[in-house]
Amino acid sequence: MTTTGNYVAGAFDGQQLLGACFGPSAHPPTGSPHSHIAGVTPSGLGRGLGFALKPINALWALRRHTHTISWTSRPAGVPQRPLQPD
């Protein structure tokens, strides 16, 4: 995903992935990217990982000189869904 200009980040405890965030880039590259999803595994809950991953996504966009980023948000009343490892 990153080789085509998309944003992907992970939160790890050693080698264990505890959370991830993904956002597709906009085309052309100077367009506005989209922050699509962030998720945390059950063992990563309560560590503030989702809260930490989203601002990193915004910093990634700013470093590419974008002025806006669109965000996917969870509708009110819909429960959070944990990231399901393979």
N, C-alpha and C positions, 0 to 999 in steps of 0.2 A: 504494500500500500504506500509506503513512504517513497518508493522509487518513482512513483507517478505524481509526487507532490502533495500527497495527503498527509494529514496529521494523525499520528498514532503514539500514544504514551502509555507506560505501564508503571504500576507501583509494586515493588517487590520487597519481600522479606527474604534475603539471601537469594536463592534460586526460585522461590515460590512466588508466582504472580498472584497478587492480592486484589488488584484493581486495574482498570484500563479505561482509556478515553480515545474516541475516534472522531475525526471530522474530515469530510471530503474537501478538497481544495476547489476553488472556483476556476472556471476557464473563461477568459484567458487568466493567466496567473495573477494579474493585477486586480481581478474581481474579488468579491467578498466571499470568504470561506464560510463554511457552516460547521458548527459544533454539534455533532449528531447524537452521541451517546457516551455516557460514562457509567461504569458499573463496578461493583466491589463484591468479591466472594464473601461467603459467610464468615470465613476466618479473618477477613479484613474489616468487618463491621466495627464501628466504634472507634476507629483510628483517625477519622477525618480525611480519609484518602480521596473520596469523591470531591470534597471541598478543596483539596489540594490540587487535583488533576485539572479541573476546569480553568482556573487562572493560568496554568501553564499553557493551556490551549490558546488563551487570549494573548499571552506573551509571544507564542509562536506566530500568530497572525500579525502582531505589531512588528515583529522582526522582518516580516515580508512587506512592510509598508502598506498594509491594508488599513482602512479607516473604519470599517464596520465588519462585524461578524454576526451571523444569524445563529440563534440558539434553539435547540429543541428543548421543550420543557415538559414536565410531567403534568397532565391535567389534574386539577384538584380532585381528591377523593380516590384516585387510582393508586394502589399500593406500589411501592418500589419493588422491582424484580431483581433478585440477586443474579450476578454473573454466574453462569453455569459452566464449570470447567469440563473439558472433554473427558 
